[in-house]
Amino acid sequence: MDNSVSGIGVLDKAVALLDVLEHEPLALNELTVATGLPRATVHRLARALEIHGFVERDELGRFGLGHRVAAPSLAGLASPTLERLRDETGESVQLYVPRGGVRVCIASLESPHSLRTMVEVGAALPMDVGSAAKALAGATSRTGWVQSVEERERGVASVSSPVVRGGMIVAAVSVSGPVERTTRSPGRRYGAAVATAAATLSNVLGGSIRPLD
C-alpha cells in the first residue's frame, strides 16, 4: 500500500488505518492485513489514536472508530431522535460521548418547563457519577436503561441509555429533570422512551443494543 499521500508518512499511515476502520471494527491482525502495514507499526499507531480518542476498542479487543471521529456527525444524526424524546418526556435531553476520562455533552435540548435542568454543549462531566456515566460504562440492565437520583447534583434525577456503533458504546442518550417532577424512580417514567431513542440512534449508526445482565 502506498501511504505517501501528503508527504508526512506517519500521518498518511494513521489516516489509512482510520479509512479501514470506517467500515467495521477489526482485530490487530485483521487491521495489519487490511492496511498492508507492519504489525508493529499498526499497533503503535492504533494505540496512539486510541489515546487521543480517534480509535476505541470493543469488548472483544477489536479496534474501531472512536468518539472524536463519530461525535460531530453523531450530534447531527441524533437531532430528530432527541427532539422526539424531549417532546415525549417533556424533560431536558442530552447526548454524551466519552472523551479523555470525562463525558462531554455534544447535544442538549431544554425542557419547556420553567423549572428544568440545563447542560451546555461542550460541558465536561465526571465519569463516576450520573446515569449517563453508567450507561457509557455499559452498566445497564435488561431494560436497556439506567437511572440516577441526586448523584451529581442535588434535586436532579436522570435516565440514560447507551448508543452502540460497531459493537462499541459510543454515546449515551439522557433525560434529566428536577426530582419533584421526575420522582425518585425516573426510570419507571422515562426509561422505555430513553431506551427506544438510544436503540433508534444505534440502528441509524448500524449498531445494536445488547443490555448487560
PEMO-V805129 format. One line per field, one symbol per residue. phi: phi as a letter, one per 40 degrees, with the letter a starting at -180 (. if undefined). psi: psi as a letter, one per 30 degrees, with the letter a starting at -180 (. if undefined). A space follows every 10 residues. Layout:
# PEMO-V805129
phi->???
psi->???
This chain:
# PEMO-V805129
phi->.cbcccgbdc cccccccccc cccacbcdcc cccccgcddc cccccccccc dcgcbbbccc gccacccccc dcccccccdc cccccccccg bcbbbbbcaf gbbbcbaabc cccccacbbc cgcbbccbag cccccccgcb cccgbababf ccacgbbabb acbbbfgbcb abcbbbacdc bcgcbccccb dccccccccc cccccgbacb dcc
psi->kjgieffjee eeeeeeeeee ffelkkleee eeeefglkee eeeeeeeeee eggfklkafg gkklklffef eeeeeeefee eeeeeeeefg lkklkkkkjh glkkjfkkkk lfkejlkkkk kfkjllgflk eeeeeffghl affglklkjh eekkgkllkl kkkkkhgkjf lkkkkllkef eflgifeeef eeeeeeeeee eeeefgalki kl.
